[in-house]
């Protein structure tokens, strides 16, 4: 699995992907946050760069559907962690709830990776998001390829946007809004624009076609949703909203919404 993670990390800098922000709520208000990356385009590029790879006759198609818990890595590196100062040990061990999900099916052209964490209430989400970033940093410190991925302006932009978002949920109404002190700044997009401008035309087109999708799963049917572009699933319990990633960074207010659930 790590072999594919390293490959996708380096190719992430050269290819586009689609982002999905998904929150699943339980009846008691607890839930799970997962940020997923659709790396199907990366997989196709990988195959091309490897001269067809497993497309060659007689080669078995790769199929992976796995879940990796950060706690497993803590067990694996227990001896090394034990050598650290107690404060650092506590910080690292606090990441045990972090989970990584990976689904890869070469035959169907599917390659998805998700990183997330469970929470007892939505009030813990900011802490969960911080832990996710800490987990990425922890892994980056031990692998130069993963560290390089984090240096991408695209990666920074996708991570930084949560700094100006507020999420609330009381069992009846869910909201995704911009913080009151949020201020739009063209300078925030300068690095991203420069990175895209330095790409070749093909890579530039792929980055400009990236999408960002919200998926919110609730324990009971949705009564209404304020954003007119949002869609409610057939069973009435899931709200989905999708937008061009670059446009979303420029106009984040287009991805705000209030969801009211049925009694």
Backbone as CSV, one residue per row, in Angstrom:
resi,resn,N_x,N_y,N_z,CA_x,CA_y,CA_z,C_x,C_y,C_z
1,UNK,0.822,-1.203,0.000,0.000,0.000,0.000,0.865,1.266,0.000
2,UNK,1.940,1.264,0.816,2.809,2.439,0.864,3.406,2.737,-0.497
3,UNK,3.684,1.680,-1.286,4.256,1.857,-2.622,3.360,2.757,-3.464
4,UNK,2.068,2.494,-3.432,1.132,3.289,-4.213,0.967,4.684,-3.638
5,UNK,1.022,4.817,-2.307,0.909,6.131,-1.687,2.044,7.040,-2.134
6,UNK,3.262,6.505,-2.194,4.397,7.307,-2.605,4.255,7.737,-4.067
7,UNK,3.772,6.806,-4.905,3.591,7.134,-6.312,2.535,8.212,-6.488
8,UNK,1.419,8.076,-5.791,0.361,9.048,-5.952,0.811,10.404,-5.415
9,UNK,1.652,10.410,-4.371,2.110,11.663,-3.795,2.925,12.476,-4.791
10,UNK,3.850,11.830,-5.489,4.690,12.542,-6.447,3.895,12.965,-7.675
11,UNK,2.981,12.121,-8.110,2.192,12.459,-9.295,1.122,13.492,-8.994
12,UNK,0.755,13.639,-7.726,-0.221,14.637,-7.322,0.227,16.030,-7.751
13,UNK,1.548,16.232,-7.772,2.095,17.531,-8.131,1.989,17.788,-9.625
14,UNK,1.758,16.748,-10.402,1.753,16.884,-11.851,0.383,16.648,-12.465
15,UNK,-0.545,16.164,-11.697,-1.864,15.848,-12.216,-2.943,16.411,-11.316
16,UNK,-4.170,16.392,-11.793,-5.272,16.932,-11.021,-5.992,15.843,-10.269
17,UNK,-6.793,16.247,-9.294,-7.661,15.310,-8.614,-8.909,16.060,-8.187
18,UNK,-9.917,15.328,-7.779,-11.151,15.926,-7.307,-11.272,15.680,-5.817
19,UNK,-11.698,16.703,-5.080,-11.777,16.641,-3.632,-13.219,16.398,-3.188
20,UNK,-13.383,15.625,-2.125,-14.700,15.426,-1.537,-14.615,15.581,-0.025
21,UNK,-15.372,16.528,0.496,-15.471,16.762,1.935,-16.741,16.068,2.413
22,UNK,-16.587,15.017,3.203,-17.762,14.232,3.611,-17.871,14.137,5.128
23,UNK,-19.078,14.401,5.625,-19.360,14.255,7.050,-20.563,13.337,7.196
24,UNK,-20.424,12.342,8.055,-21.511,11.406,8.337,-21.888,11.533,9.803
25,UNK,-23.151,11.868,10.064,-23.634,12.054,11.431,-24.392,10.833,11.929
26,UNK,-24.216,10.528,13.215,-24.997,9.496,13.885,-26.147,10.152,14.644
27,UNK,-27.043,9.343,15.161,-28.205,9.855,15.879,-27.825,10.732,17.071
28,UNK,-26.726,10.391,17.760,-26.331,11.130,18.963,-25.488,12.362,18.668
29,UNK,-25.292,12.696,17.374,-24.519,13.884,17.012,-23.049,13.614,16.769
30,UNK,-22.603,12.405,17.088,-21.223,12.029,16.779,-21.126,11.738,15.286
31,UNK,-19.928,11.518,14.804,-19.811,11.233,13.382,-18.389,11.046,12.918
32,UNK,-18.208,11.151,11.617,-16.894,10.961,11.006,-16.707,11.972,9.881
33,UNK,-15.536,12.594,9.866,-15.157,13.508,8.789,-14.105,12.830,7.925
34,UNK,-14.334,12.833,6.621,-13.359,12.262,5.694,-13.117,13.236,4.541
35,UNK,-11.853,13.543,4.287,-11.486,14.297,3.093,-10.929,13.308,2.085
36,UNK,-11.624,13.164,0.958,-11.232,12.177,-0.048,-10.655,12.841,-1.283
37,UNK,-9.745,12.125,-1.925,-9.094,12.596,-3.132,-9.300,11.551,-4.231
38,UNK,-9.964,11.958,-5.285,-10.168,11.064,-6.425,-8.915,11.133,-7.287
39,UNK,-8.094,10.097,-7.201,-6.820,10.067,-7.901,-6.863,9.191,-9.151
40,UNK,-8.051,9.008,-9.713,-8.202,8.148,-10.892,-7.358,8.643,-12.062
41,UNK,-7.299,9.967,-12.206,-6.494,10.539,-13.288,-5.012,10.268,-13.043
42,UNK,-4.612,10.310,-11.766,-3.231,10.007,-11.394,-2.886,8.577,-11.774
43,UNK,-3.826,7.660,-11.518,-3.583,6.259,-11.835,-3.383,6.066,-13.343
44,UNK,-4.201,6.759,-14.128,-4.052,6.640,-15.578,-2.698,7.188,-16.029
45,UNK,-2.284,8.307,-15.431,-0.972,8.885,-15.756,0.137,7.934,-15.343
46,UNK,-0.043,7.288,-14.187,0.927,6.339,-13.666,1.118,5.193,-14.655
47,UNK,0.004,4.696,-15.176,0.057,3.588,-16.128,0.762,4.003,-17.411
48,UNK,0.496,5.224,-17.858,1.125,5.722,-19.083,2.636,5.855,-18.899
49,UNK,3.046,6.383,-17.727,4.469,6.596,-17.470,5.212,5.278,-17.259
50,UNK,4.448,4.245,-16.898,5.066,2.936,-16.698,4.910,2.062,-17.935
51,UNK,4.582,2.695,-19.053,4.492,1.971,-20.311,3.348,0.994,-20.389
52,UNK,2.219,1.355,-19.750,1.069,0.460,-19.810,0.931,-0.379,-18.575
53,UNK,2.032,-0.567,-17.833,2.009,-1.286,-16.562,1.210,-2.561,-16.611
54,UNK,0.220,-2.658,-15.757,-0.574,-3.873,-15.632,-1.545,-4.076,-16.788
55,UNK,-1.547,-3.165,-17.765,-2.399,-3.354,-18.923,-1.854,-4.446,-19.829
56,UNK,-0.582,-4.754,-19.621,0.028,-5.779,-20.450,-0.690,-7.107,-20.247
57,UNK,-0.788,-7.840,-21.335,-1.490,-9.116,-21.303,-0.875,-10.051,-20.263
58,UNK,-1.739,-10.675,-19.483,-1.260,-11.631,-18.488,-1.037,-11.011,-17.124
59,UNK,-1.013,-9.673,-17.031,-0.804,-9.001,-15.761,-2.146,-8.847,-15.031
60,UNK,-2.174,-9.218,-13.777,-3.392,-9.112,-12.984,-3.649,-7.655,-12.595
61,UNK,-4.889,-7.238,-12.719,-5.268,-5.876,-12.360,-5.209,-5.704,-10.836
62,UNK,-4.702,-4.553,-10.407,-4.604,-4.268,-8.981,-5.968,-3.862,-8.437
63,UNK,-6.341,-4.444,-7.313,-7.602,-4.112,-6.660,-7.367,-4.048,-5.156
64,UNK,-7.554,-2.869,-4.580,-7.309,-2.654,-3.156,-8.507,-1.953,-2.533
65,UNK,-8.939,-2.411,-1.403,-10.003,-1.754,-0.638,-9.612,-1.908,0.830
66,UNK,-8.925,-0.914,1.368,-8.355,-1.064,2.702,-8.574,0.160,3.583
67,UNK,-8.438,-0.051,4.864,-8.546,1.009,5.862,-7.295,0.937,6.739
68,UNK,-6.595,2.066,6.882,-5.372,2.113,7.689,-5.603,3.050,8.868
69,UNK,-5.400,2.547,10.069,-5.559,3.358,11.269,-4.206,3.874,11.731
70,UNK,-4.160,5.148,12.036,-2.916,5.778,12.461,-2.366,5.081,13.702
71,UNK,-3.267,4.534,14.507,-2.842,3.842,15.717,-1.920,2.663,15.399
72,UNK,-2.139,2.030,14.231,-1.279,0.910,13.839,0.162,1.374,13.648
73,UNK,0.323,2.590,13.071,1.658,3.120,12.875,2.298,3.474,14.224
74,UNK,1.464,3.932,15.170,1.988,4.250,16.498,2.550,3.002,17.170
75,UNK,1.867,1.865,16.959,2.344,0.604,17.510,3.657,0.208,16.838
76,UNK,3.700,0.371,15.504,4.887,-0.004,14.734,6.102,0.817,15.139
77,UNK,5.891,2.104,15.457,6.997,3.003,15.784,7.074,3.266,17.292
78,UNK,6.514,2.369,18.081,6.435,2.574,19.532,7.801,2.822,20.167
79,UNK,8.811,2.073,19.758,10.148,2.219,20.346,10.722,3.604,20.059
80,UNK,10.550,4.069,18.822,11.068,5.397,18.451,10.321,6.494,19.197
81,UNK,9.007,6.355,19.292,8.189,7.361,19.967,8.548,7.442,21.447
82,UNK,8.867,6.303,22.034,9.207,6.258,23.463,10.464,7.063,23.785
83,UNK,11.299,7.341,22.778,12.531,8.102,22.986,12.288,9.611,22.977
84,UNK,11.099,10.029,22.593,10.777,11.449,22.485,10.386,12.028,23.840
85,UNK,10.444,13.367,23.982,9.966,14.004,25.219,8.497,13.645,25.453
86,UNK,8.069,13.603,26.700,6.711,13.168,27.035,5.648,14.012,26.335
87,UNK,5.883,15.309,26.231,4.925,16.202,25.576,4.722,15.819,24.108
88,UNK,5.826,15.492,23.451,5.754,15.088,22.049,5.082,13.727,21.914
89,UNK,5.346,12.827,22.850,4.695,11.516,22.838,3.181,11.671,22.963
90,UNK,2.758,12.546,23.857,1.327,12.760,24.068,0.667,13.332,22.819
91,UNK,1.374,14.252,22.158,0.834,14.873,20.949,0.640,13.835,19.854
92,UNK,1.641,12.984,19.680,1.571,11.962,18.635,0.493,10.929,18.944
93,UNK,0.421,10.527,20.209,-0.558,9.507,20.589,-1.992,10.037,20.505
94,UNK,-2.158,11.348,20.530,-3.496,11.934,20.421,-4.081,11.759,19.020
95,UNK,-3.233,11.305,18.070,-3.667,11.140,16.687,-4.179,9.732,16.387
96,UNK,-4.355,8.924,17.427,-4.686,7.515,17.207,-6.008,7.288,16.478
97,UNK,-6.919,8.286,16.489,-8.212,8.113,15.836,-8.179,8.412,14.337
98,UNK,-7.051,8.878,13.838,-6.949,9.207,12.420,-7.043,7.930,11.577
99,UNK,-7.783,8.014,10.484,-7.982,6.858,9.620,-7.716,7.237,8.164
100,UNK,-7.139,6.315,7.404,-6.931,6.508,5.978,-7.636,5.379,5.235
101,UNK,-8.437,5.755,4.256,-9.155,4.770,3.452,-8.636,4.815,2.021
102,UNK,-8.450,3.651,1.439,-7.925,3.577,0.085,-8.711,2.562,-0.731
103,UNK,-9.178,2.978,-1.890,-9.886,2.085,-2.803,-9.305,2.242,-4.194
104,UNK,-8.772,1.149,-4.715,-8.142,1.179,-6.029,-8.604,-0.031,-6.834
105,UNK,-9.092,0.236,-8.034,-9.549,-0.828,-8.929,-9.123,-0.454,-10.341
106,UNK,-7.990,-1.023,-10.772,-7.453,-0.672,-12.089,-8.407,-1.019,-13.221
107,UNK,-9.117,-2.114,-13.064,-10.026,-2.539,-14.132,-11.146,-1.519,-14.354
108,UNK,-11.628,-0.920,-13.257,-12.706,0.065,-13.356,-12.183,1.494,-13.429
109,UNK,-10.853,1.662,-13.324,-10.263,2.997,-13.387,-10.551,3.838,-12.156
110,UNK,-10.650,3.192,-10.998,-10.984,3.879,-9.752,-9.776,3.930,-8.822
111,UNK,-9.482,5.106,-8.278,-8.397,5.257,-7.315,-8.775,6.392,-6.370
112,UNK,-9.264,6.064,-5.175,-9.683,7.055,-4.191,-8.929,6.884,-2.885
113,UNK,-8.517,8.003,-2.299,-7.847,7.986,-1.005,-8.545,8.986,-0.092
114,UNK,-8.872,8.558,1.118,-9.527,9.440,2.075,-8.787,9.460,3.400
115,UNK,-8.716,10.640,4.003,-8.078,10.800,5.306,-9.067,11.490,6.233
116,UNK,-9.267,10.953,7.429,-10.249,11.575,8.303,-10.135,11.150,9.749
117,UNK,-11.196,11.480,10.493,-11.211,11.181,11.921,-12.650,11.168,12.413
118,UNK,-12.886,10.418,13.481,-14.199,10.405,14.109,-14.278,11.549,15.124
119,UNK,-15.509,11.991,15.450,-15.699,13.020,16.467,-16.935,12.681,17.293
120,UNK,-16.938,13.085,18.572,-18.069,12.812,19.460,-19.180,13.828,19.263
121,UNK,-18.817,15.042,18.831,-19.786,16.080,18.491,-19.107,17.003,17.484
122,UNK,-19.907,17.753,16.743,-19.338,18.614,15.709,-18.441,19.695,16.312
123,UNK,-18.624,19.973,17.582,-17.771,20.959,18.250,-16.314,20.512,18.241
124,UNK,-16.088,19.202,18.085,-14.729,18.660,18.048,-14.123,18.693,16.651
125,UNK,-14.917,19.077,15.643,-14.417,19.028,14.270,-13.146,19.852,14.058
126,UNK,-13.065,21.101,14.548,-11.811,21.848,14.362,-10.595,21.095,14.899
127,UNK,-10.778,20.439,16.046,-9.683,19.651,16.629,-9.362,18.447,15.747
128,UNK,-10.424,17.816,15.203,-10.218,16.669,14.317,-9.463,17.088,13.061
129,UNK,-9.813,18.246,12.491,-9.141,18.744,11.299,-7.670,19.038,11.584
130,UNK,-7.418,19.604,12.768,-6.029,19.896,13.164,-5.230,18.609,13.301
131,UNK,-5.863,17.573,13.859,-5.177,16.298,14.032,-4.864,15.660,12.684
132,UNK,-5.773,15.829,11.719,-5.537,15.289,10.377,-4.298,15.927,9.772
133,UNK,-4.167,17.247,9.918,-3.007,17.950,9.382,-1.736,17.544,10.142
134,UNK,-1.852,17.324,11.438,-0.697,16.881,12.227,-0.247,15.499,11.772
135,UNK,-1.215,14.643,11.466,-0.888,13.299,11.005,-0.142,13.361,9.683
136,UNK,-0.580,14.257,8.792,0.103,14.424,7.517,1.525,14.923,7.744
137,UNK,1.679,15.865,8.654,3.003,16.423,8.949,3.917,15.364,9.546
138,UNK,3.355,14.537,10.406,4.131,13.461,11.029,4.670,12.521,9.968
139,UNK,3.829,12.171,9.005,4.263,11.270,7.942,5.252,11.962,7.015
140,UNK,5.035,13.262,6.741,5.915,14.006,5.857,7.325,14.087,6.419
141,UNK,7.416,14.195,7.741,8.731,14.300,8.371,9.555,13.045,8.168
142,UNK,8.865,11.935,7.879,9.559,10.668,7.682,9.663,10.260,6.225
143,UNK,9.097,11.085,5.329,9.141,10.738,3.910,9.164,12.006,3.065
144,UNK,10.230,12.207,2.284,10.405,13.414,1.501,9.346,13.580,0.423
145,UNK,8.875,12.464,-0.134,7.872,12.546,-1.188,6.570,13.110,-0.646
146,UNK,6.138,12.595,0.526,4.918,13.087,1.131,5.081,14.544,1.553
147,UNK,6.280,14.905,1.989,6.541,16.283,2.369,6.409,17.203,1.160
148,UNK,6.916,16.758,0.016,6.830,17.553,-1.202,5.389,17.765,-1.616
149,UNK,4.555,16.720,-1.422,3.147,16.843,-1.757,2.513,17.965,-0.941
150,UNK,2.861,18.059,0.336,2.288,19.081,1.186,2.712,20.477,0.809
151,UNK,3.834,20.608,0.090,4.321,21.910,-0.337,3.580,22.442,-1.559
152,UNK,2.796,21.603,-2.203,2.029,22.029,-3.362,1.055,23.127,-2.964
153,UNK,0.935,24.177,-3.802,0.002,25.262,-3.521,-1.436,24.764,-3.536
154,UNK,-1.703,23.753,-4.352,-3.045,23.180,-4.393,-3.372,22.540,-3.047
155,UNK,-2.416,21.783,-2.501,-2.622,21.138,-1.204,-2.795,22.183,-0.107
156,UNK,-1.990,23.236,-0.143,-2.076,24.291,0.862,-3.425,24.989,0.799
157,UNK,-3.900,25.242,-0.427,-5.180,25.929,-0.593,-6.330,25.098,-0.047
158,UNK,-6.289,23.792,-0.303,-7.370,22.916,0.158,-7.370,22.783,1.668
159,UNK,-6.183,22.849,2.293,-6.082,22.750,3.743,-6.460,24.062,4.416
160,UNK,-5.992,25.180,3.842,-6.191,26.485,4.455,-7.628,26.950,4.490
161,UNK,-8.466,26.429,3.619,-9.839,26.940,3.540,-10.628,26.658,4.815
162,UNK,-10.272,25.617,5.573,-11.016,25.305,6.788,-10.791,26.338,7.877
163,UNK,-9.763,27.170,7.702,-9.489,28.198,8.696,-10.580,29.261,8.715
164,UNK,-11.296,29.435,7.612,-12.333,30.466,7.574,-13.748,29.880,7.489
165,UNK,-13.901,28.609,7.886,-15.213,27.975,7.872,-15.719,27.669,9.280
166,UNK,-17.022,27.791,9.458,-17.678,27.419,10.707,-18.717,26.341,10.410
167,UNK,-18.710,25.258,11.219,-19.694,24.197,11.081,-20.506,24.126,12.374
168,UNK,-21.833,24.023,12.272,-22.677,23.847,13.445,-23.737,22.789,13.151
169,UNK,-24.099,22.051,14.195,-25.135,21.015,14.054,-25.749,20.758,15.424
170,UNK,-27.091,20.893,15.517,-27.775,20.684,16.787,-28.761,19.531,16.739
171,UNK,-28.637,18.684,15.711,-29.556,17.575,15.557,-30.762,17.912,14.710
172,UNK,-31.003,19.208,14.522,-32.133,19.683,13.723,-31.662,20.464,12.489
173,UNK,-30.630,21.296,12.696,-30.106,22.133,11.611,-28.587,22.008,11.527
174,UNK,-28.096,21.867,10.306,-26.650,21.826,10.048,-26.294,23.044,9.208
175,UNK,-25.172,23.687,9.537,-24.735,24.864,8.782,-23.260,24.783,8.440
176,UNK,-22.956,25.224,7.239,-21.564,25.397,6.798,-21.468,26.847,6.339
177,UNK,-20.788,27.671,7.120,-20.752,29.108,6.844,-19.328,29.652,6.934
178,UNK,-19.157,30.849,6.380,-17.886,31.559,6.506,-17.859,32.259,7.859
179,UNK,-16.698,32.303,8.474,-16.574,32.998,9.750,-16.844,34.484,9.561
180,UNK,-17.332,35.105,10.611,-17.695,36.523,10.530,-16.502,37.405,10.199
181,UNK,-15.317,37.007,10.641,-14.127,37.827,10.408,-13.406,37.460,9.109
182,UNK,-14.055,36.607,8.276,-13.421,36.214,7.009,-13.301,37.417,6.080
183,UNK,-12.124,37.573,5.494,-11.888,38.640,4.529,-11.282,38.052,3.276
184,UNK,-11.915,38.335,2.147,-11.413,37.825,0.872,-10.127,38.560,0.513
185,UNK,-9.148,37.824,0.001,-7.872,38.424,-0.383,-7.330,37.754,-1.631
186,UNK,-7.081,38.560,-2.646,-6.523,38.018,-3.884,-5.124,37.467,-3.673
187,UNK,-4.436,37.961,-2.636,-3.080,37.491,-2.366,-3.063,36.010,-1.986
188,UNK,-4.165,35.546,-1.399,-4.238,34.143,-0.998,-4.189,33.217,-2.208
189,UNK,-4.606,33.724,-3.359,-4.633,32.912,-4.573,-3.399,33.099,-5.451
190,UNK,-2.538,34.026,-5.056,-1.376,34.342,-5.892,-0.464,33.136,-6.089
191,UNK,-0.140,32.435,-4.996,0.734,31.264,-5.109,0.129,30.190,-5.979
192,UNK,-1.179,29.964,-5.821,-1.875,28.954,-6.615,-1.873,29.321,-8.092
193,UNK,-2.159,30.589,-8.380,-2.168,31.048,-9.775,-0.790,30.932,-10.406
194,UNK,0.250,31.243,-9.630,1.615,31.154,-10.149,1.984,29.707,-10.452
195,UNK,1.569,28.782,-9.563,1.863,27.370,-9.764,1.194,26.860,-11.044
196,UNK,-0.055,27.236,-11.236,-0.792,26.812,-12.429,-0.194,27.432,-13.691
197,UNK,0.219,28.707,-13.583,0.774,29.411,-14.741,2.066,28.772,-15.239
198,UNK,2.820,28.138,-14.337,4.089,27.521,-14.703,3.925,26.124,-15.296
199,UNK,2.698,25.619,-15.287,2.447,24.290,-15.832,2.298,24.323,-17.350
200,UNK,2.463,23.148,-17.950,2.181,23.018,-19.375,0.687,23.120,-19.595
201,UNK,0.265,23.293,-20.830,-1.149,23.485,-21.130,-2.009,22.313,-20.673
202,UNK,-1.514,21.097,-20.876,-2.299,19.920,-20.506,-2.523,19.846,-18.999
203,UNK,-1.436,20.061,-18.234,-1.556,20.034,-16.775,-2.424,21.183,-16.274
204,UNK,-2.288,22.343,-16.924,-3.076,23.504,-16.531,-4.565,23.239,-16.718
205,UNK,-4.920,22.629,-17.819,-6.320,22.318,-18.084,-6.878,21.353,-17.049
206,UNK,-6.056,20.379,-16.644,-6.512,19.409,-15.652,-6.748,20.065,-14.298
207,UNK,-5.837,20.951,-13.896,-6.003,21.620,-12.616,-7.227,22.531,-12.642
208,UNK,-7.446,23.188,-13.759,-8.589,24.088,-13.856,-9.915,23.344,-13.919
209,UNK,-9.858,22.035,-14.169,-11.090,21.244,-14.221,-11.364,20.511,-12.903
210,UNK,-10.519,20.703,-11.889,-10.721,20.045,-10.603,-12.039,20.473,-9.962
211,UNK,-12.643,19.564,-9.234,-13.907,19.869,-8.566,-13.776,19.678,-7.060
212,UNK,-14.676,20.312,-6.327,-14.756,20.155,-4.879,-16.206,19.831,-4.543
213,UNK,-16.419,18.711,-3.861,-17.769,18.250,-3.587,-18.012,18.096,-2.091
214,UNK,-19.155,18.564,-1.639,-19.589,18.382,-0.266,-20.580,17.226,-0.231
215,UNK,-20.412,16.325,0.725,-21.352,15.221,0.922,-21.653,15.133,2.414
216,UNK,-22.905,15.391,2.774,-23.293,15.357,4.174,-24.391,14.315,4.373
217,UNK,-24.102,13.324,5.213,-25.028,12.221,5.473,-25.658,12.391,6.858
218,UNK,-26.994,12.376,6.904,-27.716,12.598,8.150,-28.504,11.354,8.571
219,UNK,-28.803,11.227,9.874,-29.517,10.042,10.363,-31.017,10.057,10.059
220,UNK,-31.529,11.203,9.584,-32.941,11.282,9.216,-33.105,12.192,7.992
221,UNK,-34.266,12.137,7.328,-34.472,12.884,6.074,-34.313,14.392,6.207
222,UNK,-33.895,14.994,5.098,-33.700,16.440,5.017,-35.020,17.104,4.616
223,UNK,-35.373,18.147,5.330,-36.597,18.906,5.033,-36.322,19.982,3.998
224,UNK,-35.199,20.690,4.155,-34.852,21.764,3.206,-33.365,22.066,3.267
225,UNK,-32.857,22.670,2.192,-31.466,23.118,2.128,-31.442,24.464,1.416
226,UNK,-30.693,25.420,1.946,-30.742,26.783,1.432,-30.033,26.976,0.095
227,UNK,-28.933,26.257,-0.129,-28.170,26.449,-1.374,-28.935,25.805,-2.533
228,UNK,-29.323,26.616,-3.519,-30.158,26.127,-4.627,-29.441,25.126,-5.525
229,UNK,-28.116,25.048,-5.431,-27.353,24.100,-6.249,-27.152,22.746,-5.562
230,UNK,-27.538,22.662,-4.300,-27.382,21.414,-3.552,-28.447,20.406,-3.981
231,UNK,-28.076,19.123,-3.908,-29.001,18.058,-4.287,-29.249,17.141,-3.092
232,UNK,-30.491,16.681,-2.981,-30.861,15.753,-1.918,-31.015,14.362,-2.527
233,UNK,-30.455,13.368,-1.870,-30.488,11.988,-2.378,-31.916,11.431,-2.404
234,UNK,-32.093,10.325,-3.100,-33.408,9.692,-3.216,-33.991,9.288,-1.864
235,UNK,-33.114,8.859,-0.940,-33.628,8.473,0.376,-33.797,9.671,1.303
236,UNK,-33.416,10.862,0.810,-33.629,12.097,1.550,-32.658,12.371,2.665
237,UNK,-31.642,11.532,2.844,-30.750,11.669,3.993,-29.361,12.216,3.660
238,UNK,-29.082,12.450,2.391,-27.764,12.948,1.983,-27.884,14.203,1.134
239,UNK,-27.077,15.207,1.459,-27.021,16.456,0.693,-25.670,16.524,-0.008
240,UNK,-25.698,16.821,-1.309,-24.472,16.898,-2.109,-24.416,18.240,-2.825
241,UNK,-23.244,18.830,-2.834,-23.032,20.105,-3.531,-21.648,20.084,-4.157
242,UNK,-21.569,20.342,-5.451,-20.293,20.275,-6.161,-20.020,21.575,-6.915
243,UNK,-18.724,21.938,-7.004,-18.330,23.173,-7.668,-16.900,23.043,-8.175
244,UNK,-16.555,23.812,-9.171,-15.184,23.863,-9.652,-14.266,24.305,-8.510
245,UNK,-13.173,23.594,-8.306,-12.300,23.831,-7.160,-11.715,25.247,-7.152
246,UNK,-11.198,25.693,-8.286,-10.589,27.030,-8.348,-11.635,28.105,-8.103
247,UNK,-12.832,27.938,-8.699,-13.901,28.912,-8.497,-14.356,28.923,-7.040
248,UNK,-14.327,27.753,-6.399,-14.712,27.674,-5.001,-13.746,28.459,-4.120
249,UNK,-12.442,28.402,-4.451,-11.457,29.150,-3.686,-11.649,30.660,-3.857
250,UNK,-12.100,31.050,-5.039,-12.314,32.475,-5.317,-13.611,32.986,-4.701
251,UNK,-14.636,32.126,-4.657,-15.943,32.539,-4.127,-16.454,31.485,-3.144
252,UNK,-15.812,31.356,-1.981,-16.176,30.318,-1.015,-17.605,30.432,-0.498
253,UNK,-18.191,31.631,-0.599,-19.569,31.788,-0.132,-20.560,30.967,-0.951
254,UNK,-20.163,30.548,-2.158,-21.023,29.728,-3.005,-21.175,28.309,-2.466
255,UNK,-20.336,27.929,-1.503,-20.383,26.579,-0.932,-20.894,26.599,0.509
256,UNK,-21.574,27.664,0.897,-22.187,27.716,2.223,-23.628,27.231,2.114
257,UNK,-24.138,26.674,3.211,-25.521,26.197,3.192,-26.030,25.939,4.604
258,UNK,-27.346,25.889,4.707,-28.032,25.493,5.935,-28.945,24.332,5.561
259,UNK,-28.894,23.261,6.341,-29.716,22.087,6.110,-30.642,21.885,7.302
260,UNK,-31.952,21.840,7.042,-32.934,21.597,8.092,-33.460,20.187,7.949
261,UNK,-33.437,19.420,9.029,-33.896,18.036,9.018,-35.360,17.947,9.451
262,UNK,-36.015,16.889,9.022,-37.380,16.652,9.425,-37.430,16.269,10.910
263,UNK,-38.565,16.539,11.538,-38.711,16.224,12.964,-38.740,14.707,13.194
